[in-house]
Amino acid sequence: MILIVSAVTFALLGFAGGDALTQLRDNPQISSVTIDRLRSVYGLDQPLPLRYFRWLSGAVTGDLGESTYFRVPVSGLVWARSVSTFLLGTAAFAIALAFAVPLSFAGVRYHSTAVAALIDSLILLTASTPRIVLALVALAISVRLTVSAMDSSSAVLFWLAALALSAPLISVFLAQFHGELQRTMREDFIQLARAKGLSESTVILRHAIRPALNPVLTIAGLSLGSVLGGSVIVESVLGRQGLGTLMVSAVRARDLPLVMGIVLFTSTAVWLGNSIGELLQAINDKRIRDLGI
């Protein structure tokens, strides 16, 4: 998957035309001979397949090249920015679970029409509101807040960005977990647990939650890609220095090594997220472990 994604991305960038040195032709003080020499130094005059295989051979050894815009190694720059995006994504996942788990529990525990209406409204609102609108709302709130300490201001902006990034996750997690809990509560083993005299809360916590978690774990792994993609909008609007803003800068500067480094990192992160989701499913469900054996 990572090999295919990197090859397609490299080809699309190559067919798009232009490179990091294209804008130099607009500078009358730089001759075409100098530009051609620079293209030869950076290998931009070579055929596209050869340039890809040169990049791939370096990537296999951990050498992602040097950014033509920032003039620093790509690997170090991507790693430094990924920490900020990783923390933001982790906070977004935590916020989504903080909404999905208690509301789903309350929905199956109390059978209240008010709670059901709240869940449906929240799913509709978080699923239909574009991320850019959420990011602009978060920006407006952060501007209006009067915070004296700089550290506190950064913390407020961080959580507002995480909240904007978590909205699509809230809709997915809440809809899936609430629906699975409702389905699980109709199973025969739940009726048996009730016949033993266990309280409704105990039945949900001990017997219903674990079977209902498997689809949520699958969606959590698949949602990592959307979180990384959504960070482009949220970070750009709120001015956070993460992978999203770095990708925008790299594309604008036609910085091919940096774009490829970010694509490689995010593809690996998506693969890793899916693998962790499958592992958590096996830990949560003995039937999956037995099938694996």
C-alpha positions as CSV (number, residue, x, y, z in Angstrom):
1,M,0.0,0.0,0.0
2,I,2.8,2.4,1.0
3,L,4.7,1.6,-2.2
4,I,1.6,2.2,-4.4
5,V,0.7,5.4,-2.7
6,S,4.2,6.8,-3.0
7,A,4.5,5.9,-6.7
8,V,1.1,7.4,-7.5
9,T,1.9,10.6,-5.6
10,F,5.3,11.0,-7.3
11,A,3.8,10.4,-10.7
12,L,1.0,13.0,-10.1
13,L,3.4,15.6,-8.9
14,G,5.6,14.9,-11.9
15,F,2.8,15.1,-14.4
16,A,1.5,18.3,-12.8
17,G,4.5,20.1,-14.3
18,G,6.9,22.5,-12.7
19,D,9.3,22.0,-9.8
20,A,11.0,23.9,-7.0
21,L,13.2,25.9,-9.5
22,T,10.4,26.9,-11.9
23,Q,9.8,30.3,-10.1
24,L,13.4,31.2,-10.6
25,R,12.7,31.8,-14.3
26,D,10.7,34.8,-13.4
27,N,13.8,36.4,-11.8
28,P,15.7,38.4,-14.5
29,Q,18.9,38.2,-12.5
30,I,19.1,34.4,-12.8
31,S,20.2,33.1,-16.2
32,S,18.7,30.0,-17.8
33,V,22.2,28.4,-17.7
34,T,22.2,28.7,-13.9
35,I,18.8,27.2,-13.6
36,D,19.7,24.3,-15.9
37,R,22.8,23.7,-13.8
38,L,20.7,23.7,-10.6
39,R,18.3,21.2,-12.2
40,S,21.2,19.0,-12.9
41,V,22.5,19.2,-9.4
42,Y,19.1,18.3,-7.9
43,G,18.5,15.6,-10.5
44,L,15.4,17.3,-11.8
45,D,16.5,16.9,-15.4
46,Q,16.3,13.1,-15.2
47,P,13.3,11.0,-16.3
48,L,10.5,10.6,-13.8
49,P,10.9,6.8,-13.3
50,L,14.6,7.2,-12.5
51,R,13.9,10.1,-10.1
52,Y,11.4,7.9,-8.3
53,F,13.6,4.9,-8.0
54,R,16.4,7.2,-6.7
55,W,14.0,8.6,-4.1
56,L,12.8,5.1,-3.2
57,S,16.3,3.7,-2.7
58,G,17.0,6.5,-0.3
59,A,13.7,6.2,1.5
60,V,14.4,2.5,2.2
61,T,17.6,3.4,4.0
62,G,15.9,6.2,5.9
63,D,17.2,9.1,3.7
64,L,14.3,11.2,2.5
65,G,16.5,13.9,1.0
66,E,16.7,17.6,1.8
67,S,13.8,20.0,1.6
68,T,14.4,22.4,-1.3
69,Y,12.4,25.1,0.5
70,F,13.5,24.8,4.1
71,R,17.0,23.6,3.3
72,V,17.0,21.0,6.1
73,P,16.7,17.2,6.1
74,V,13.1,16.1,5.4
75,S,13.1,13.3,8.0
76,G,13.9,15.6,10.9
77,L,11.4,18.3,9.7
78,V,8.5,15.8,9.2
79,W,9.2,14.1,12.6
80,A,9.3,17.5,14.4
81,R,6.0,18.6,12.9
82,S,4.3,15.2,13.3
83,V,4.6,15.4,17.1
84,S,2.2,18.5,17.1
85,T,-0.3,16.8,14.8
86,F,-0.1,13.5,16.8
87,L,-0.9,15.3,20.0
88,L,-3.8,17.2,18.4
89,G,-5.1,13.9,16.9
90,T,-4.9,12.1,20.2
91,A,-6.8,14.9,21.9
92,A,-9.4,14.7,19.2
93,F,-9.9,11.0,19.7
94,A,-10.1,11.5,23.5
95,I,-12.8,14.2,23.0
96,A,-14.8,12.0,20.6
97,L,-14.7,9.1,23.1
98,A,-15.7,11.4,26.0
99,F,-18.8,12.2,24.1
100,A,-19.6,8.8,22.5
101,V,-19.2,6.5,25.5
102,P,-21.2,8.3,28.2
103,L,-24.0,9.3,25.8
104,S,-24.2,5.8,24.4
105,F,-24.4,4.3,27.9
106,A,-27.1,6.8,29.0
107,G,-29.1,6.1,25.8
108,V,-29.3,2.3,26.5
109,R,-29.5,2.6,30.3
110,Y,-32.3,5.1,30.7
111,H,-34.3,4.8,27.5
112,S,-35.1,8.5,27.6
113,T,-36.5,10.2,24.6
114,A,-34.6,13.4,25.6
115,V,-31.3,11.5,25.6
116,A,-32.2,9.8,22.2
117,A,-33.0,13.2,20.7
118,L,-29.7,14.7,22.0
119,I,-27.8,11.8,20.5
120,D,-29.5,12.1,17.1
121,S,-29.0,15.9,17.1
122,L,-25.4,15.7,18.0
123,I,-24.7,13.1,15.3
124,L,-26.4,15.2,12.7
125,L,-24.7,18.4,13.8
126,T,-21.2,17.0,14.0
127,A,-21.5,15.0,10.7
128,S,-22.9,17.8,8.6
129,T,-20.8,20.8,9.8
130,P,-17.7,21.3,7.5
131,R,-14.4,21.3,9.3
132,I,-13.5,24.7,7.9
133,V,-16.6,26.2,9.6
134,L,-15.7,24.5,12.9
135,A,-12.1,25.8,12.6
136,L,-13.4,29.4,11.9
137,V,-15.7,29.2,14.9
138,A,-12.8,28.0,17.1
139,L,-10.7,30.8,15.7
140,A,-13.4,33.4,16.6
141,I,-13.7,32.0,20.1
142,S,-10.0,32.0,20.7
143,V,-9.8,35.7,19.5
144,R,-12.6,36.8,21.8
145,L,-11.2,35.0,24.8
146,T,-9.0,37.3,27.0
147,V,-6.2,35.2,28.4
148,S,-3.4,37.0,30.2
149,A,-0.8,34.1,30.3
150,M,0.7,33.0,27.0
151,D,0.8,29.4,28.0
152,S,-2.8,29.4,28.9
153,S,-3.7,31.0,25.6
154,S,-1.8,28.2,23.7
155,A,-3.6,25.6,25.8
156,V,-7.0,27.1,24.9
157,L,-6.1,27.2,21.2
158,F,-4.9,23.6,21.3
159,W,-8.2,22.3,22.8
160,L,-10.3,24.4,20.5
161,A,-8.4,22.9,17.5
162,A,-8.8,19.4,18.9
163,L,-12.5,20.0,19.4
164,A,-12.9,21.2,15.8
165,L,-10.9,18.2,14.6
166,S,-13.0,15.8,16.7
167,A,-16.4,16.7,15.3
168,P,-16.5,14.1,12.5
169,L,-15.1,11.5,15.0
170,I,-17.9,12.2,17.5
171,S,-20.6,11.5,14.8
172,V,-19.0,8.3,13.7
173,F,-18.1,6.9,17.2
174,L,-21.5,7.9,18.7
175,A,-23.6,6.5,15.9
176,Q,-21.7,3.3,15.8
177,F,-21.3,2.7,19.5
178,H,-24.8,3.6,20.4
179,G,-26.2,1.4,17.6
180,E,-24.1,-1.5,18.6
181,L,-25.0,-1.2,22.2
182,Q,-28.7,-1.2,21.3
183,R,-28.2,-4.3,19.2
184,T,-26.2,-6.1,21.8
185,M,-28.8,-5.4,24.5
186,R,-31.2,-7.5,22.6
187,E,-29.0,-10.6,22.5
188,D,-29.8,-13.7,24.5
189,F,-26.8,-13.6,26.8
190,I,-28.0,-10.1,27.9
191,Q,-31.4,-11.6,28.8
192,L,-29.6,-14.3,30.7
193,A,-27.5,-11.8,32.7
194,R,-30.7,-9.9,33.6
195,A,-32.3,-13.2,34.7
196,K,-29.5,-13.6,37.2
197,G,-30.6,-10.5,39.0
198,L,-27.8,-8.2,37.9
199,S,-28.6,-4.4,37.7
200,E,-29.0,-2.8,34.3
201,S,-25.8,-0.8,34.7
202,T,-23.8,-4.0,35.6
203,V,-25.3,-5.8,32.6
204,I,-24.1,-3.0,30.3
205,L,-20.7,-2.6,31.8
206,R,-19.8,-6.3,32.2
207,H,-21.6,-7.9,29.3
208,A,-22.6,-5.4,26.6
209,I,-19.8,-3.0,26.2
210,R,-17.1,-5.4,25.1
211,P,-19.1,-6.9,22.2
212,A,-20.1,-3.5,21.1
213,L,-16.6,-2.2,21.0
214,N,-15.3,-4.2,18.0
215,P,-16.9,-2.1,15.2
216,V,-15.8,1.1,17.0
217,L,-12.2,-0.2,17.2
218,T,-12.3,-0.9,13.4
219,I,-13.6,2.6,12.7
220,A,-11.1,4.2,15.0
221,G,-8.2,2.7,12.9
222,L,-9.8,3.7,9.7
223,S,-10.5,7.3,11.0
224,L,-6.8,8.0,11.4
225,G,-6.5,9.0,7.8
226,S,-9.4,11.5,8.1
227,V,-7.8,13.0,11.2
228,L,-4.5,13.6,9.4
229,G,-6.4,15.0,6.4
230,G,-8.6,17.2,8.6
231,S,-5.6,18.6,10.3
232,V,-4.7,20.5,7.1
233,I,-7.7,22.7,7.4
234,V,-7.7,23.0,11.2
235,E,-4.0,23.8,11.5
236,S,-4.1,26.2,8.5
237,V,-7.0,28.2,9.9
238,L,-5.8,28.3,13.5
239,G,-2.1,28.8,12.6
240,R,-0.8,25.6,14.3
241,Q,2.6,24.3,13.1
242,G,1.9,20.7,12.3
243,L,1.9,18.3,9.3
244,G,-1.1,20.0,7.8
245,T,0.5,23.4,7.4
246,L,3.8,21.8,6.5
247,M,2.1,20.0,3.6
248,V,0.5,23.2,2.4
249,S,3.9,25.0,2.4
250,A,5.5,22.1,0.6
251,V,2.9,22.0,-2.1
252,R,3.0,25.7,-2.7
253,A,6.8,25.6,-2.9
254,R,6.7,22.5,-5.1
255,D,9.0,20.9,-2.6
256,L,8.9,17.3,-4.0
257,P,11.2,15.7,-1.3
258,L,9.1,17.2,1.5
259,V,5.8,16.3,0.0
260,M,7.0,12.7,-0.5
261,G,8.3,12.6,3.0
262,I,4.9,13.7,4.4
263,V,3.0,11.2,2.2
264,L,5.3,8.4,3.3
265,F,4.8,9.3,7.0
266,T,1.1,9.6,6.8
267,S,0.7,6.4,4.8
268,T,2.7,4.5,7.3
269,A,0.6,6.1,10.1
270,V,-2.6,5.0,8.5
271,W,-1.3,1.5,8.1
272,L,-0.1,1.5,11.7
273,G,-3.5,2.8,13.0
274,N,-5.4,0.0,11.1
275,S,-3.0,-2.6,12.5
276,I,-3.4,-1.3,16.1
277,G,-7.2,-1.4,15.6
278,E,-7.0,-5.1,14.5
279,L,-4.8,-5.9,17.5
280,L,-7.2,-4.2,19.9
281,Q,-10.0,-6.2,18.4
282,A,-8.1,-9.4,19.0
283,I,-7.4,-8.4,22.6
284,N,-11.0,-7.4,23.2
285,D,-12.7,-10.5,21.5
286,K,-11.5,-14.0,22.2
287,R,-13.3,-15.3,19.1
288,I,-11.0,-13.2,16.9
289,R,-7.9,-14.6,18.7
290,D,-9.2,-18.1,18.2
291,L,-9.7,-17.5,14.5
292,G,-6.2,-16.1,14.3
293,I,-4.8,-19.2,15.9
